[in-house]
């Protein structure tokens, strides 16, 4: 009976040692992964900063476009009234304006898609790290 009990204890201790060894290996891997994740977060932060700069540039481009459209409409109105203030394209020729509009629309759509994608993924990450361990 004592031999059986001693054997059971030895088996139990070996199992514990195996578990502790496994846990140590897992912790080593997790620390390495965490280190890589920290670098990834720094890269993500730089990407968010670059995105903010792209949004600022797009905002300025939109303001410029709005100003240009107002100037163009005002010039067209003056030309139609005979008081031509500056040279204007003929009313039917808006090729350059149409191309500029298409480019701005494409940029806006790409920014929107990227913006929604990164915020959705960031939201998932924030929910995950908010959960207690």
C-alpha positions in Angstrom: 0.0 0.0 0.0 2.8 2.4 0.9 4.5 1.6 -2.4 1.3 2.3 -4.3 0.9 5.6 -2.4 4.5 6.6 -3.0 4.1 5.7 -6.7 0.9 7.8 -6.9 2.7 10.8 -5.3 5.7 10.5 -7.7 3.3 10.3 -10.6 1.4 13.3 -9.3 4.7 15.3 -8.8 5.9 14.4 -12.3 2.6 15.6 -13.7 2.9 18.9 -11.9 6.5 19.3 -13.1 5.4 18.6 -16.6 2.6 21.2 -16.3 5.0 23.8 -14.8 7.5 23.2 -17.6 4.7 23.6 -20.2 3.5 26.7 -18.5 7.0 28.1 -18.5 7.3 27.4 -22.2 4.0 29.1 -22.9 4.9 32.1 -20.9 8.2 32.5 -22.8 6.2 32.3 -26.1 3.7 34.8 -24.8 6.4 37.3 -23.8 7.9 37.0 -27.2 4.5 37.5 -28.8 3.8 40.5 -26.6 7.1 42.1 -27.5 6.2 41.7 -31.2 2.7 43.0 -30.5 4.2 46.1 -28.8 6.1 46.8 -32.0 3.0 46.2 -34.0 1.1 48.7 -31.8 3.8 51.4 -32.5 3.5 50.7 -36.2 -0.3 50.9 -35.9 0.0 54.2 -34.0 2.2 55.6 -36.9 -0.4 54.4 -39.4 -3.2 56.2 -37.4 -1.1 59.4 -37.4 -0.5 59.1 -41.2 -4.3 58.5 -41.6 -5.0 61.7 -39.6 -2.6 63.6 -41.9 -4.4 62.2 -45.0 -7.7 63.3 -43.5 -6.3 66.8 -42.9 -5.0 67.0 -46.5 -8.4 65.8 -47.8 -10.1 68.4 -45.7 -7.9 71.1 -47.2 -8.5 69.7 -50.7 -12.3 69.9 -50.1 -12.1 73.5 -48.9 -10.0 74.4 -52.0 -12.5 72.6 -54.2 -15.5 74.4 -52.6 -13.7 77.7 -53.1 -12.8 76.9 -56.8 -16.4 75.9 -57.5 -17.7 79.1 -56.0 -15.2 81.1 -58.1 -16.1 79.2 -61.2 -19.8 79.7 -60.7 -19.3 83.4 -60.0 -17.2 83.8 -63.1 -19.8 81.9 -65.2 -22.5 84.2 -63.9 -20.5 87.3 -64.7 -19.7 86.0 -68.2 -23.3 85.3 -68.8 -24.2 88.8 -67.6 -21.6 90.4 -69.9 -19.3 91.6 -67.0 -16.6 89.1 -67.5 -14.1 89.3 -64.6 -11.7 86.6 -65.6 -11.4 84.0 -68.4 -13.8 81.1 -68.0 -14.2 77.8 -69.8 -17.2 77.6 -72.1 -20.3 76.4 -70.3 -20.2 73.0 -71.9 -16.5 72.3 -71.3 -16.1 70.9 -67.8 -13.6 68.1 -68.6 -11.0 69.2 -66.1 -13.5 69.9 -63.4 -15.1 66.5 -63.9 -11.8 64.7 -63.8 -10.8 66.6 -60.6 -14.2 65.7 -59.1 -13.7 62.0 -60.0 -10.3 62.0 -58.4 -11.6 63.6 -55.2 -14.5 61.1 -55.1 -12.1 58.2 -55.4 -9.8 59.5 -52.7 -12.8 60.1 -50.5 -14.1 56.6 -51.0 -10.6 55.0 -50.3 -10.3 57.1 -47.1 -13.7 56.1 -46.0 -13.1 52.4 -46.6 -9.7 52.5 -44.8 -11.1 54.6 -41.9 -14.0 52.2 -41.3 -11.7 49.2 -41.5 -9.2 50.4 -39.0 -11.7 51.7 -36.6 -13.7 48.5 -36.6 -10.5 46.5 -36.0 -9.4 48.9 -33.3 -12.8 48.5 -31.6 -12.4 44.7 -31.5 -8.9 45.1 -30.0 -10.1 47.6 -27.4 -13.0 45.3 -26.3 -10.5 42.4 -26.0 -8.1 44.3 -23.8 -10.9 45.7 -21.7 -11.8 42.2 -20.4 -10.3 41.4 -17.1 -7.8 38.6 -16.9 
